[in-house]
């Protein structure tokens, strides 16, 4: 699966997301992050893309449910998609 995340930059985003992934038995295979000024405000905007190795027994919906609460808490947009 691929995870895409965007939100205001702050310390601990990667730590918090990877903690939830590890607790779910998900392996982070590749991670790319970037910080750029937001188009309207110029505030630092954090983005990340990750390739995930998800247990065969876990569905996209299950992983999304585990991450949604954290995404709300961190105030980030988070999207998951299955890789072909």
C-alpha positions as CSV (number, residue, x, y, z in Angstrom):
1,X,0.0,0.0,0.0
2,X,1.0,3.6,-0.4
3,X,0.4,6.2,2.2
4,X,0.3,10.0,1.4
5,X,0.2,12.6,4.1
6,X,0.1,16.4,4.1
7,X,-0.3,18.9,6.9
8,X,1.3,21.7,8.8
9,X,4.8,20.8,9.8
10,X,5.4,20.0,13.5
11,X,7.8,17.8,15.4
12,X,6.7,14.2,15.9
13,X,4.6,13.5,12.8
14,X,6.7,10.7,11.5
15,X,7.2,9.2,15.0
16,X,3.4,9.2,15.7
17,X,2.5,7.7,12.3
18,X,5.2,5.0,12.5
19,X,4.1,4.1,16.0
20,X,0.6,3.3,14.8
21,X,1.9,1.4,11.8
22,X,4.3,-0.7,13.9
23,X,1.5,-1.6,16.4
24,X,-0.6,-2.8,13.4
25,X,2.3,-5.0,12.2
26,X,2.9,-2.8,9.1
27,X,6.4,-2.5,7.8
28,X,7.6,0.8,6.4
29,X,9.6,-0.1,3.3
30,X,10.2,3.3,1.8
31,X,9.7,6.9,3.1
32,X,10.0,10.2,1.3
33,X,9.4,13.5,3.2
34,X,9.5,17.1,2.3
35,X,8.7,20.5,3.8
36,X,7.8,23.5,1.6
37,X,6.0,26.8,2.1
38,X,2.2,26.5,1.9
39,X,0.9,28.2,-1.3
40,X,-1.4,30.8,0.5
41,X,0.1,31.3,3.9
42,X,3.8,30.5,3.4
43,X,3.7,28.4,6.6
44,X,5.8,25.2,6.5
45,X,3.8,22.4,4.9
46,X,5.0,18.8,5.6
47,X,4.3,16.0,3.1
48,X,5.3,12.3,3.1
49,X,4.9,9.4,0.8
50,X,5.5,5.9,2.1
51,X,5.4,2.4,0.7
52,X,4.0,0.0,3.2
53,X,4.2,-3.8,3.6
54,X,0.8,-4.7,5.2
55,X,0.0,-8.1,6.7
56,X,-2.1,-10.1,4.2
57,X,-4.9,-10.3,6.8
58,X,-5.3,-6.5,7.0
59,X,-7.5,-4.6,4.5
60,X,-7.1,-1.1,3.3
61,X,-10.2,-0.1,5.3
62,X,-8.8,-1.6,8.5
63,X,-5.6,0.3,8.2
64,X,-7.4,3.5,7.3
65,X,-9.5,3.2,10.4
66,X,-6.4,2.8,12.6
67,X,-4.9,5.9,11.1
68,X,-7.9,8.2,10.9
69,X,-8.0,9.1,14.6
70,X,-4.3,10.0,14.6
71,X,-4.7,12.0,11.4
72,X,-7.5,14.0,13.0
73,X,-5.3,14.5,16.1
74,X,-2.3,15.6,14.1
75,X,-4.6,17.7,11.8
76,X,-3.1,16.2,8.6
77,X,-4.7,14.8,5.4
78,X,-3.9,11.2,5.0
79,X,-4.7,8.9,2.1
80,X,-4.1,5.2,1.6
81,X,-4.2,3.3,-1.7
82,X,-3.6,-0.3,-2.7
83,X,-0.7,-0.8,-5.0
84,X,-1.4,-2.9,-8.1
